[in-house]
Amino acid sequence: MFVTLAKYNDLRRILAGESKRRQEAEQQLEEKTAAVTRLQARLAHDRDEHPDTPVPVQPATGDARLVQQLNLSERARRHLDEQCLTLHWTNVVLERELAAAHEQLAALQTAPGVAS
């Protein structure tokens, strides 16, 4: 089957346009595939850095462990200081009450008319 030169040139122009659009579509597909692959790799990296599941806490080592122990011992010392201060003031109050009771007893024993 024979075609005219004008028809041949039209078909050739249409084919060139379709070929160019196909190449552009393939290039866009490759770019999208590369972007998806890059984003998947980034997502995997982020999940490795910040996992969704809880990770058990590793015990501190070296200087960090020493700082942790010092902080704990300081908290315990402050708590014991508070308890000691409370006990000291309770003891002072009880000594005053005991001294007052001794004075009352001595006053009652030396009062005239009290039989011993």
Beta strands, then each sheet from edge to edge (+ up, - down):
end
